[in-house]
């Protein structure tokens, strides 16, 4: 009888501990989702912030508006374009790629922007 109680209590303790562990895992996953959403929101905002810094002449070559741009984080290298601020070489920056109305062989208009301030730091080469 004592053996049965011991097994019964052990099983209850086991299930309680497993439930607590699962809650900790769910909390960590939820935090990762929130961080990802925050990064995505910030990335989407950079499209408009960079758009506002472009000249009217530059905007003439873009098909659509800032909403049509794509955003990705990249590590900036000197060979990637005309970089105005060389202090960002080797650092992670946003590449905002606006579709172009020009020849398809030229590709889109790539703009490099600081992750924190969304300030334009350079432009990508066009073929």
The 8 nearest C-alpha neighbors of each residue, nearest first, counted from 0:
[[1, 3, 2, 4, 5, 6, 7, 8],
 [2, 0, 4, 3, 5, 6, 7, 8],
 [1, 3, 5, 0, 4, 6, 7, 8],
 [2, 4, 0, 6, 1, 5, 7, 8],
 [5, 3, 7, 1, 6, 2, 8, 0],
 [4, 6, 2, 8, 3, 7, 9, 1],
 [5, 7, 9, 3, 4, 8, 10, 2],
 [6, 8, 4, 10, 9, 5, 3, 11],
 [9, 7, 11, 5, 10, 6, 4, 12],
 [8, 10, 6, 12, 7, 11, 5, 13],
 [9, 11, 13, 7, 12, 8, 6, 14],
 [12, 10, 8, 14, 13, 9, 15, 7],
 [13, 11, 9, 15, 10, 14, 8, 16],
 [12, 14, 10, 16, 11, 15, 9, 17],
 [15, 13, 17, 11, 16, 12, 18, 10],
 [16, 14, 12, 18, 17, 13, 11, 19],
 [17, 15, 19, 13, 18, 14, 12, 20],
 [18, 16, 14, 20, 19, 15, 13, 21],
 [17, 19, 21, 15, 16, 20, 14, 22],
 [20, 18, 22, 16, 21, 17, 15, 23],
 [19, 21, 17, 23, 22, 18, 16, 24],
 [20, 22, 24, 18, 19, 23, 25, 17],
 [21, 23, 25, 19, 24, 20, 26, 18],
 [24, 22, 26, 20, 21, 25, 27, 19],
 [25, 23, 21, 27, 22, 26, 28, 20],
 [26, 24, 22, 28, 27, 23, 29, 21],
 [27, 25, 29, 23, 24, 28, 22, 30],
 [28, 26, 30, 24, 29, 25, 23, 31],
 [29, 27, 25, 31, 30, 26, 24, 32],
 [28, 30, 26, 32, 27, 31, 25, 33],
 [29, 31, 33, 27, 28, 32, 26, 34],
 [32, 30, 34, 28, 33, 29, 35, 27],
 [31, 33, 35, 29, 30, 34, 36, 28],
 [32, 34, 30, 36, 31, 35, 37, 29],
 [35, 33, 37, 31, 36, 32, 38, 30],
 [34, 36, 38, 32, 37, 33, 31, 39],
 [37, 35, 39, 33, 38, 34, 40, 32],
 [36, 38, 34, 40, 35, 39, 33, 41],
 [39, 37, 35, 41, 36, 40, 42, 34],
 [38, 40, 42, 36, 41, 37, 43, 35],
 [41, 39, 43, 37, 42, 38, 36, 44],
 [40, 42, 38, 44, 39, 43, 37, 45],
 [43, 41, 39, 45, 40, 44, 38, 70],
 [42, 44, 40, 41, 45, 46, 39, 70],
 [43, 45, 41, 46, 42, 47, 40, 48],
 [44, 46, 48, 42, 43, 47, 117, 49],
 [47, 45, 44, 49, 48, 43, 65, 50],
 [46, 48, 50, 49, 45, 65, 44, 51],
 [49, 47, 45, 51, 50, 46, 117, 44],
 [48, 50, 52, 51, 47, 46, 45, 119],
 [51, 49, 47, 53, 52, 48, 65, 46],
 [50, 52, 48, 49, 53, 47, 54, 46],
 [53, 51, 49, 50, 54, 48, 119, 118],
 [54, 52, 50, 51, 57, 58, 55, 49],
 [53, 55, 57, 56, 58, 52, 51, 50],
 [54, 56, 58, 57, 59, 53, 60, 52],
 [55, 57, 59, 54, 58, 60, 53, 61],
 [58, 56, 54, 59, 55, 60, 53, 61],
 [57, 59, 55, 61, 60, 56, 54, 53],
 [60, 58, 56, 57, 61, 55, 62, 100],
 [59, 61, 58, 100, 99, 57, 101, 62],
 [62, 60, 99, 58, 59, 100, 98, 63],
 [61, 63, 99, 100, 98, 60, 64, 97],
 [64, 62, 67, 61, 65, 98, 66, 99],
 [65, 63, 66, 67, 62, 61, 68, 50],
 [64, 66, 67, 47, 68, 46, 50, 63],
 [65, 67, 64, 68, 46, 47, 63, 69],
 [68, 66, 65, 64, 63, 97, 69, 98],
 [69, 67, 97, 96, 66, 65, 95, 46],
 [68, 70, 96, 95, 97, 67, 71, 46],
 [71, 69, 95, 94, 42, 96, 93, 68],
 [72, 70, 94, 93, 73, 95, 69, 42],
 [71, 73, 93, 92, 94, 91, 70, 74],
 [72, 74, 91, 92, 75, 93, 71, 94],
 [73, 75, 91, 90, 89, 92, 76, 72],
 [74, 76, 88, 89, 90, 73, 91, 92],
 [77, 75, 88, 78, 79, 89, 74, 90],
 [76, 78, 79, 88, 75, 80, 82, 85],
 [77, 79, 76, 80, 81, 75, 82, 124],
 [80, 78, 77, 76, 123, 124, 75, 81],
 [81, 79, 123, 124, 122, 78, 82, 77],
 [80, 82, 122, 121, 123, 83, 124, 79],
 [81, 83, 121, 84, 80, 120, 85, 122],
 [82, 84, 121, 120, 85, 81, 122, 119],
 [85, 83, 120, 86, 82, 87, 121, 88],
 [84, 86, 87, 88, 82, 83, 77, 120],
 [87, 85, 84, 88, 90, 89, 83, 82],
 [88, 86, 90, 85, 89, 84, 75, 92],
 [87, 89, 75, 76, 90, 85, 86, 77],
 [90, 88, 75, 74, 76, 87, 91, 77],
 [91, 89, 74, 87, 88, 75, 92, 73],
 [90, 92, 74, 73, 75, 72, 89, 93],
 [93, 91, 113, 114, 73, 72, 112, 74],
 [92, 94, 72, 112, 111, 71, 114, 95],
 [93, 95, 111, 71, 110, 70, 72, 96],
 [94, 96, 70, 110, 109, 69, 93, 111],
 [97, 95, 109, 69, 68, 108, 107, 94],
 [96, 98, 68, 108, 107, 61, 99, 109],
 [99, 97, 107, 62, 61, 108, 96, 68],
 [100, 98, 61, 107, 62, 101, 60, 108],
 [99, 101, 62, 60, 61, 102, 98, 103],
 [102, 100, 99, 103, 60, 105, 106, 61],
 [101, 103, 104, 105, 100, 106, 99, 107],
 [104, 102, 105, 106, 101, 99, 100, 107],
 [103, 105, 102, 106, 126, 101, 125, 107],
 [106, 104, 126, 125, 103, 102, 107, 101],
 [105, 107, 103, 104, 125, 99, 108, 126],
 [108, 106, 98, 99, 97, 96, 109, 105],
 [107, 109, 97, 96, 99, 98, 110, 106],
 [108, 110, 96, 123, 95, 122, 107, 94],
 [109, 111, 122, 95, 94, 121, 123, 96],
 [112, 110, 94, 121, 120, 93, 122, 119],
 [113, 111, 119, 93, 117, 118, 120, 92],
 [112, 114, 117, 92, 118, 115, 116, 93],
 [115, 113, 92, 117, 93, 116, 112, 91],
 [114, 116, 113, 117, 118, 112, 92, 41],
 [115, 117, 118, 113, 114, 112, 119, 45],
 [118, 116, 113, 112, 114, 45, 115, 48],
 [117, 119, 116, 112, 113, 120, 49, 48],
 [120, 118, 112, 121, 111, 49, 117, 113],
 [119, 121, 112, 83, 84, 111, 82, 118],
 [122, 120, 82, 111, 83, 81, 119, 110],
 [121, 123, 110, 81, 80, 109, 111, 82],
 [122, 124, 80, 109, 79, 110, 81, 125],
 [125, 123, 80, 126, 122, 79, 81, 109],
 [124, 126, 105, 106, 123, 108, 107, 109],
 [125, 105, 124, 104, 106, 103, 123, 107]]
